[in-house]
Amino acid sequence: MKDAAPQTIYLSDYTPFGFVVEDVHLTFRLAPTATRVISRIRFKPNPETAGRTFFLHGEDMTLVWAKIDGAPIEPEVTPEGVRYDVPDAPFVWEAEVEISPATNTALEGLYMSSGMYCTQCEAEGFRKITYYPDRPDVMSIFTVRIEGDEPVKLSNGNPTAKGDGWAEWHDPWPKPAYLFALVAGDLVAHPDRFTTMSGKDVELNIWVRPGDEHKCAFAMESLKKSMTWDEEVYGREYDLDIFNIVAVDDFNMGAMENKGLNIFNSSAVLASPETSTDANFERIEAIIAHEYFHNWTGNRITCRDWFQLCLKEGLTVYRDSQFTSDMRSAPVKRISDVIDLRARQFPEDQGPLSHPVRPESFQEINNFYTATVYEKGAEVIGMLKRLVGDEAYYKALDLYFTRHDGDAATIEDWLKVFEDATGRDLAQFKRWYSQSGTPRLQVSEAWDDSDGQYTLTFRQQTPPTPGQDEKAPQVIPIAVGLLNPNGDEVMPTTVLEMTESEQSFSFEGLASRPTPSILRGFSAPVILEREVSREERAFLLAHDTDDFNRWEAGRDLARDCLVAMIRDGAAPDDLWLDGLEQVVRDDTLDPAFRALMLSGPTQSELAQTLFERGTTPDPDAIWAATERLRDHMATRWKLWLPDLMEEMQVYAPYVPDADQAGKRALGSALLALKTRLDKGVSAQRQFDSADNMTLQLSALSQLIRSGTGAPAVQQFHEQWKDDRLVMDKWFGLQVMASDPRDTVEVTHALTQHPAFDWTNPNRFRAVMGALAGHHAGFHRRDGAGYDLLADWLIKLDDKNPQTTARMCSAFQTWTRYDSERKALMRKALQRIKAKPDLSRDTDEMVTRILG
């Protein structure tokens, strides 16, 4: 039987908890299937509210006993928690519960990963540890005692005492329960130290399983860079005596910012040149920074309720993007962020899963850890900074940290800080938090030759989204530059502030009609709609001084070329290819930027473009046109490909910095073209000689695509079969690089491999995420891709609802395809929904996708 209909929770219904938690003392007596948790919590009535209902959340546990002020009580116990009539005065709640970490496969609360105890409490995992008001606005000081045989026992804050079989920790900073953390197991530390800007000495540790110590150095350097950057850019200093990071193999997310004890998916912390790619190193650097930056934007200032999730996540994503831009290439980072936004968030905004950056309601909060909350939330921060300027932005942030330190804050608090610091009225800007959907920005232009006046007229319109039919105009910062006919910039980047449904901006005193460069740096998360000729795009590709818009011009030309090839059988566009060649061969440009220019639109992106232009996308036709274009590019450039590939070779010892990584990225893109000419000879040579994972994996990918990869696949397996993270790559690459006619069979065969541990989120995502991301393979006409994914999601839901629900988003674009594919996807979704004991997480996602 399914659970009763899930309860919908609304932002408008928020009320404070009736009690203040003064302090919390927890004792853990660890045992795999019978851990005892003893709590001692001091409560007092909350003067901010008249409500005095005493209800403590608690799930999947057995209450052994409970007391109030030392007297035994028998509270009412429900599947969701306990309630009791308590004194209207300060009192002490005590309880002992029993939980089973070893059988907790959902990986929420206290669970075990390969014999190690660890926790994940965001968003509502603490209620699986003990009875507590598990909500982010309830903050308190925690003292923790851990008892057990494990040699290492960690919790939040600072260590206070330890002995044979026990350790105690105290966190002096009030925190909500979702930031609680505990780790216990056989671990070794990679230690270091950091001196803060005020001279405070901080002990740093990265804790890993024995044998992984040699993979910690890069993460430690990234942590120290993050600490320095946060001091220099935001003035934020670390506030405890110790900072611990633990690498965990079984983890639903990338990492978690628990106060003083960050718990990381091992894929987001362990790295070495032999086992990790350049992309892995950059990801690790960014995630380390993100979780560390949460110490202030998330921990010291948390969110009042889960509707305010974007308050901490959007701001922290924006901060980690700033950090990566400073550490590496700002233009490449910006382009990469927009590629990700368009690939993940735009489809979310335009489909059945659309929701505002700050949702108005939810049934399962785990389903709102989305690209809209994170990536679009970060874009909103970026727009705010563009509108007020750098100086005012940092002034407002200083006020935010001063005014709300120790608070559980709201979006209203956040915007009020900016209003007070700048004098601006941000009531209209707030719509970015409350309105869902991607605004469409139409542009027209006029030129008056008599007085040299050029006018741009913008019209904004946001299509209806689920639950929001009517949309009000939003504040849109539009960064614009103007170029004259010889390519010189006659107006540098200027931010136009659009506030109306239709608005015009004029520029006077121009000697000739300019070419506009609009939405520079992707200054707002909108879809720009403007009739642009091939010639103008080629001009911008050659001359635009804004790196993003130069890339965008090339991307638009590539998209138009492929759409014409798919829809009309047209030949590849020589005008675009000539311009692209100039960029790719320009050795004054960053190789990473040139590699991005070569990447072209994804097949899913092309499907959306065709759909928006009134053509039903055919995944097979999209794949065929993409292959034909790549073959044409390889043949067209065959004379200079080998020389440029040689220029991109790095003979110095491997360093995962931006310079070397950029060369390897461009080299890998060129190898993909060269393989189409030599059927894998160059790729085999690179595979045999590779001394780092970036080169080895890019070569293996091309060998698989060429049809000659079987020996290399087996050799790679033999070399890396004992490294769990490298094997995730091995699994995923075989699916991603497969011929779409074989993708389902390849995926199915890999699920039969002895090393396919479907209960491990990393391994499951490596295989099933690759299937969902293989556009033509997943959307095979017979529906086999849909059925295979649905089969596995039905199976996984019993073990790990959170991962299952997130993987359901693979179906969110189902309505854009032909009637046969739509029917097959709908059938697969209905089969998932019909599962008798479907989790709340998955049920909500499937229901929303079906509409």
Order of alpha helices (4+ residues) and beta strands (2+ residues): beta-beta-beta-beta-beta-beta-beta-beta-beta-beta-beta-beta-beta-beta-beta-beta-beta-beta-alpha-beta-beta-beta-alpha-beta-alpha-alpha-alpha-beta-alpha-alpha-beta-alpha-alpha-beta-beta-beta-beta-beta-beta-beta-alpha-alpha-alpha-alpha-alpha-alpha-alpha-alpha-alpha-alpha-alpha-alpha-alpha-alpha-alpha-alpha-alpha-alpha-alpha-alpha
